[in-house]
Every structure is written in structure tokens, then in C-alpha cells.
Amino acid sequence: MNLLLFETLRGDTHPIGERDSGDDHPVSAGPGTFGRLKGHIQTTYRVLANKIDYHERLCSHLRHSSGLHVFHSPGVDSTEARKTLRRFMRSCIKKHTRWAWIDGIIAIAGIILAPLPGPNIAFFYPAARSLGHYFARTGARRILALKTLHFQVEPLIDEVQIHLKRNPGEATAALLELKQRYNLDDLDLLLKPLTQDARE
């Protein structure tokens, strides 16, 4: 899997990964009551997936990764890029561990409403969010433990960042090349935080 390391004007790491269709596969509910419950939670998670934070989804996808090619700005050497990625992943682990517990506790409290007719939103929504945080935490931990990490300079990252901060209209050609090279169909949308920083 390819991962591009961008940076906002505030100096925040803003990684973007190529699209992964792994979570598009049908959900296998499994046998019995527990299997059906698990299937409902996973289905709810997938319904919510496109509405949650991008970096949560990215970390979730990374849990399937057996190797990672990390592309970074020419102004950063591979050692610093590695440190930056590790800081980002450690931050994600801390954040998603906390929220997995919080949403898990809320979901358990929602079981009280199970006898009521209709879908138990008070259970399924927080349960699905807890699952999402668990997936994201798992993905971040996997990257920290991964031995097959390859770092490489990508000049187009600098070109895009400079244009987006100064004159977004001039970034079109570089954006198109990045999209085609790294399978990033929604790159324009994912880079909005960089342009928002520039306007502030």
C-alpha cells in the first residue's frame, strides 16, 4: 500500500493513503445470535464509514497492510519521515484506544433498551463506533510493528503543497499525476485541510 505524507501550515502530519477496497467485501454474519449481532454491528460500521474522520478510516485500512511504501517531501529525509509517521501512529493509538472504551461503555449501557421494539440505535451506533476505533487502533499498531516500511522522496508532494498554499489553481497538473500514480481518486477532497489552513 502507498502512503503520502503531507503537512499542514500548522505543522500537523496529514497522511493520505491509496484507496483500499478491503472493507467493500460483504459482511459474513456467522451462525447464531452472536453471529447476527456481530453482522449488524459491522453493517452499521460500514454505513457510517464514509461519515467518520478520514484518518480513522485510513488507520482502519492499514490493519490489512503487509507492507507500506511511504512517500515524503524532498525537504525531509527518510529518518525524519519515519519519526513523523511513528508519532502520528502513536497519537492515533492513544486517541482510538480512549474512544473505543468510551463508545464500548455507552454501547453496553444501550443494551438496557434492547427489549424495546425497533432497532436499538442506542446500542448499535456506539457499538459500531467502538468497532471503528478498535480497527483504527489495530491498524496504527500494525504499522508501528511492521518491518516492511519503505520510504521514498516524491517531489510532487512539495509541488502540490506549495501551490495549494499560494495558488490552488496551479496545483491541477500535479494533483492529477498524484491521483493516477497512487490511486487517489478523492485527493482534492482529502487535501482540503491544507487549503483551509492557508485561508486562515
C-alpha positions as CSV (number, residue, x, y, z in Angstrom):
1,M,0.0,0.0,0.0
2,N,1.2,3.5,-0.8
3,L,1.0,6.3,1.8
4,L,1.8,10.0,1.1
5,L,2.9,12.3,3.9
6,F,1.6,15.8,3.6
7,E,1.9,18.6,6.2
8,T,-0.4,21.4,7.1
9,L,0.7,25.0,7.6
10,R,0.5,24.4,11.4
11,G,2.9,21.5,11.0
12,D,0.4,18.7,11.6
13,T,1.1,15.5,9.7
14,H,-1.6,14.8,7.1
15,P,-1.0,11.3,5.6
16,I,-3.1,10.1,2.7
17,G,-3.3,6.5,1.5
18,E,-4.3,4.9,-1.7
19,R,-7.9,3.6,-1.7
20,D,-8.3,0.2,-0.2
21,S,-11.4,-1.8,-1.2
22,G,-10.9,-4.4,1.6
23,D,-13.9,-3.0,3.6
24,D,-16.2,-3.2,0.5
25,H,-16.5,-7.0,0.8
26,P,-19.8,-8.5,2.0
27,V,-20.2,-8.9,5.8
28,S,-20.2,-12.5,7.0
29,A,-22.7,-12.6,9.9
30,G,-21.8,-16.1,11.1
31,P,-24.1,-18.6,12.9
32,G,-26.4,-18.0,15.9
33,T,-27.5,-14.9,17.8
34,F,-24.0,-13.7,18.4
35,G,-23.1,-14.0,14.7
36,R,-26.2,-12.0,13.7
37,L,-25.4,-9.3,16.3
38,K,-21.8,-9.1,15.0
39,G,-23.1,-8.8,11.4
40,H,-25.5,-5.9,12.4
41,I,-22.6,-4.1,14.2
42,Q,-20.3,-4.5,11.2
43,T,-23.0,-3.4,8.8
44,T,-23.7,-0.3,10.8
45,Y,-20.0,0.4,10.9
46,R,-19.8,0.3,7.1
47,V,-22.8,2.5,6.7
48,L,-21.1,5.1,8.9
49,A,-17.6,4.6,7.4
50,N,-17.8,7.4,4.8
51,K,-19.0,9.9,7.5
52,I,-16.2,9.4,10.0
53,D,-12.8,11.1,10.2
54,Y,-10.6,10.2,7.2
55,H,-7.6,9.3,9.3
56,E,-9.7,6.9,11.3
57,R,-10.7,5.2,8.1
58,L,-7.1,5.2,6.9
59,C,-5.7,3.6,10.1
60,S,-8.5,1.0,9.9
61,H,-7.5,0.1,6.3
62,L,-3.9,-0.2,7.4
63,R,-4.7,-3.1,9.6
64,H,-4.7,-5.3,6.4
65,S,-1.3,-4.0,5.3
66,S,1.6,-6.4,4.9
67,G,3.9,-3.7,3.6
68,L,3.9,0.1,3.2
69,H,5.6,2.4,0.8
70,V,5.8,5.9,2.3
71,F,6.4,8.9,0.1
72,H,7.5,12.2,1.5
73,S,8.7,15.7,0.6
74,P,12.2,16.1,-0.7
75,G,12.8,18.5,2.2
76,V,12.5,15.7,4.7
77,D,14.9,12.8,4.9
78,S,13.7,9.2,5.4
79,T,14.8,9.1,9.0
80,E,12.7,12.2,9.9
81,A,9.8,10.8,7.7
82,R,9.9,7.6,9.7
83,K,9.8,9.5,13.0
84,T,6.9,11.6,11.8
85,L,4.9,8.6,10.8
86,R,5.6,6.9,14.1
87,R,4.5,10.0,16.1
88,F,1.3,10.1,14.1
89,M,0.5,6.4,14.6
90,R,1.2,6.6,18.4
91,S,-1.1,9.6,18.6
92,C,-3.8,7.6,16.8
93,I,-3.4,4.6,19.1
94,K,-3.9,6.8,22.2
95,K,-6.9,8.6,20.7
96,H,-8.7,5.5,19.4
97,T,-8.0,3.4,22.5
98,R,-9.7,6.0,24.6
99,W,-12.7,6.3,22.3
100,A,-13.1,2.6,21.8
101,W,-13.5,2.3,25.6
102,I,-15.9,5.2,25.8
103,D,-18.1,4.1,23.0
104,G,-18.0,0.5,24.2
105,I,-19.3,1.5,27.6
106,I,-22.1,3.6,26.0
107,A,-23.0,0.5,23.9
108,I,-23.2,-1.7,26.9
109,A,-25.5,0.8,28.6
110,G,-27.6,0.8,25.5
111,I,-28.3,-2.9,26.0
112,I,-30.8,-1.9,28.6
113,L,-33.1,-0.7,25.8
114,A,-32.9,-4.0,23.9
115,P,-36.4,-5.2,25.0
116,L,-38.0,-2.1,23.2
117,P,-39.4,-2.7,19.7
118,G,-37.5,-1.4,16.7
119,P,-33.7,-1.1,16.0
120,N,-31.7,-0.4,19.1
121,I,-29.8,2.7,17.9
122,A,-28.6,3.4,21.5
123,F,-26.6,0.1,21.2
124,F,-25.7,-0.3,17.5
125,Y,-24.4,3.2,16.9
126,P,-21.9,3.3,19.8
127,A,-21.0,-0.3,19.2
128,A,-20.2,0.4,15.6
129,R,-18.1,3.4,16.6
130,S,-16.3,1.4,19.2
131,L,-15.5,-1.2,16.5
132,G,-14.3,1.6,14.2
133,H,-11.9,2.9,16.9
134,Y,-10.7,-0.7,17.5
135,F,-10.0,-1.2,13.8
136,A,-8.1,2.1,13.7
137,R,-6.1,1.3,16.8
138,T,-5.2,-2.1,15.3
139,G,-4.1,-0.5,12.1
140,A,-1.9,2.0,13.8
141,R,-0.3,-0.7,16.0
142,R,0.3,-2.8,12.9
143,I,2.2,0.0,11.2
144,L,4.4,0.5,14.3
145,A,5.3,-3.2,14.3
146,L,5.7,-3.5,10.5
147,K,9.2,-4.4,9.3
148,T,8.5,-3.8,5.6
149,L,8.3,0.0,5.6
150,H,9.9,1.7,2.6
151,F,10.5,5.5,2.4
152,Q,10.9,7.4,-0.8
153,V,11.1,11.0,-1.9
154,E,8.2,12.3,-4.0
155,P,8.8,15.8,-5.5
156,L,5.1,16.1,-6.4
157,I,4.2,16.4,-2.7
158,D,6.2,19.6,-2.4
159,E,4.7,20.9,-5.6
160,V,1.2,20.3,-4.5
161,Q,1.7,21.7,-1.1
162,I,3.3,24.9,-2.4
163,H,0.6,25.5,-5.0
164,L,-2.3,24.8,-2.5
165,K,-0.9,27.3,-0.1
166,R,-0.1,30.0,-2.6
167,N,-2.3,29.5,-5.7
168,P,-4.5,26.4,-5.6
169,G,-5.4,26.7,-9.3
170,E,-1.9,25.9,-10.3
171,A,-1.9,22.5,-8.5
172,T,-4.2,20.8,-11.0
173,A,-1.5,19.1,-13.1
174,A,0.4,17.8,-10.1
175,L,-2.8,16.6,-8.4
176,L,-3.8,14.7,-11.5
177,E,-0.5,13.0,-11.7
178,L,-0.6,12.0,-8.0
179,K,-4.1,10.7,-8.4
180,Q,-3.2,8.5,-11.3
181,R,0.1,7.3,-9.9
182,Y,-1.1,6.4,-6.4
183,N,-4.8,5.5,-7.0
184,L,-6.1,8.6,-5.1
185,D,-9.5,9.4,-6.7
186,D,-10.6,11.8,-3.9
187,L,-7.3,13.5,-3.4
188,D,-8.8,17.0,-3.9
189,L,-11.2,16.5,-1.1
190,L,-8.6,14.9,1.2
191,L,-6.3,17.8,0.8
192,K,-8.9,20.4,1.8
193,P,-7.3,20.8,5.3
194,L,-4.2,22.2,3.6
195,T,-6.1,24.9,1.8
196,Q,-8.2,25.7,4.8
197,D,-5.0,26.4,6.8
198,A,-3.8,28.6,4.0
199,R,-7.0,30.7,4.1
200,E,-6.8,31.2,7.9
